Amino acid sequence: MSTFEQFGLPPSLGKALDALKFINPTPIQEKAIPPGLAGRDVLGMAQTGTGKTGAFAIPMCVRLMNDPKASALILAPTRELAMQIHEFVKELAGKNFNLSPALVIGGMSMRQQNHQLRSGARILIATPGRLVDHLRTQPQLLSRSSIFILDEADRMLDMGFAPQLKIVIRHLPRARQTMLFSATFPPEIKRMANDLLKNPVEASVGQTSIPIAKIEQAVIRTTQKEKNEVLLDELNTRKGAVLIFTRTKHRTDRLSKYLNGFGYMVTRIHGDRTQGQRKQAIEGFRSGQFRILVATDIAARGLDIDDIAHVINYDLPQVPEDFVHRIGRTARNGKSGQALSMLTPEDKVMWRSIARIAKFDPEERVGEKAEPRPGVKAPPMGRQAPRQHFQRR
């Protein structure tokens, strides 16, 4: 079995990886780290939860250590993902490399961020919107960024960040190393890669649109009226931490309140909550203070918590690609997990779209008609609905 020693990393970085309990590189790390160390552009494609952050952060730190004048920019689509990258890079860089990263995201003080930036931080981890705000007053901010890393590039485009990305790229030096990582590879990402990358090395692991094999998936047929009762039955039969996805901010608030009324320890995150509230909720969920986290798709990517036992799609996502990323919050780092999707007759069209993305046959799960097929009836109030387990092809 391979280890990180094969990459010839500096001893101080090796110690940091040992402290993080990084012993054996994941497949995406094995493929992406060598060209990253060599200064090549990298196009990384892998399922969520496969170690992409280490795949770009490790070669980035080595190159910055070898070139004291260089700096790096990491762009992430959400605050949560940016914060997790920031924490990982801080632990990886340690105190001796002069690589303390600066975090530039919305919901935090611009004044404090300006102070970090003026202090000469060599690693900038940012969300696109807030970074563009800083570029308006500091147009030379990225002039020395010889390493540019774009994480979750597909999500960037899904969230409408294309205009901000164009502004950021105009401020970057033309002579740079670019590493682009994505969990899916739609045509828009292919065009972006062609524009940004020069003779890249492709680091691809598995089929990026297919859920991780260790996720045990199931669906349950119900109705909008009976969804809450069905969810209570499911929660009563499950053990461990549960992440529940809803479609809107309002439904997140309403469902959290409903579950709290039954004595569950529940917290929630969505786009209208302050950065402090979102951070507190995630940390409470990670520590076990709350057993259940109810969230919009803001948590579908970038939420790296090892011990989420169950993901429940209370509502299907609005974007089919997000299904894979939602259920990828469980079974992380080689562990197993369970994912349940609650389907109503109104979900028929979206479920078929998800099936095309995730490479399965929707007829195996919900039947061709909108009504439940014989023997798969919607549950009576207060009773558990029949579940349909399936094998991914």
C-alpha positions, 0 to 999 in steps of 0.5 A: 500500500502506498504512503505519502512518503513516496512523494518526497515531501518535506519532513515538516509537512510529513509530520503535519500529515501524521498529526492529521492521521493522513497515512495512505493517499486516496486514489485522487491524491495519488493521481493529482499530487505528483503533477501538482508538485511538478507545477503542472496544471491539473484537472481533477475529477472525483466523487465527493468525499474522496480527498480532493482537498488534500490533492491540491493543498499538499502540492500547493504548500510544498510549492509555496515552501520552495518559493517564498515569493509565491502566493496562492488563491483557492476559490470555493463556492460556499462559506462552509467549504471555504471554512473547512479548506481554511481549517485543513490548510492551517493544520497542514501548514503548521506554524513554521512555514509562514503560510498562515491562510487568510479567509475571505468570505461573506458574513464576516467583517470586511475590516478584519479581512482587509487587515488579514490581506494587508498582513501579507497572507500568502494563501487566500481562501475565498468565495467569489462574491466577497473576493470581488468586493475586495478587488474593487479596493485592492486591484493588485491583491492577486498580482502574485498569485502564481497558484490558482485552485478552483474547487467544486467548479461545477457548483460555482457555475450552478450557483451563478458565479460565472461573472465573478469568476471572470473578474477574478481571472482577469486579476490573476497573472497569466503565468500561473499554475491552475488546478481545477477540481470538480465532482461532475463534468458537464459541458460548461466545465469542459469549456472552463477547463479549456479556457483556464488550463494549459496542457493539464494532467487529468486526474480522474477517479471513478465515474463522478456522477455515480454515488459512492458504492458504500452508500446503502440507498433506499426510497420511500413512497409517501405524500406531502400530507404524510411526509412528517409522520413518515419522517418521524418513523424513520428517525425512530428506527435509525441510530447516529447522526442524521442530515436532512435536506429540504428544498427551501429556507422556509421548509428548513425552519418549519421542519426543524421546529416540528422535530424540536417539538417531538424532543429531537436535538435539531439544528439548521442552516440555510442562506438567511442564517448569519455566518455565526449561526451557521458555524455554531450549527455545524460545530454543534452537529459535528460535536454531537450536541445536535443529532439532526441537522436540517439544511438546504443545498448549502450543505450539499457540498463542503460539509466534511463530517466523518460520522454522518450515518444517514442522509435523508432527502426530505425534498429532492434537490432543485438541481439533479446533480446535487443528489449525488453531492447530498448523499455523498455527505455520508460514507466519507473517508471509506466508511459506510452510510445510508441514504433515503429519498422520500418521494411523492407523486410530484417528484416523478419528473425530477426523479427521472432527471436524477436517474439520468445523472446518477446512472440508475433506472428510475422504474426500479424504484417508483414505477412508471405511474405517479401513483404508488405501484401495487404493494407500495402504498403511501403509509397511514398516519403514524406508521412506517411506509414500505421502503424500496431498497435498490442496487445501483447498476 
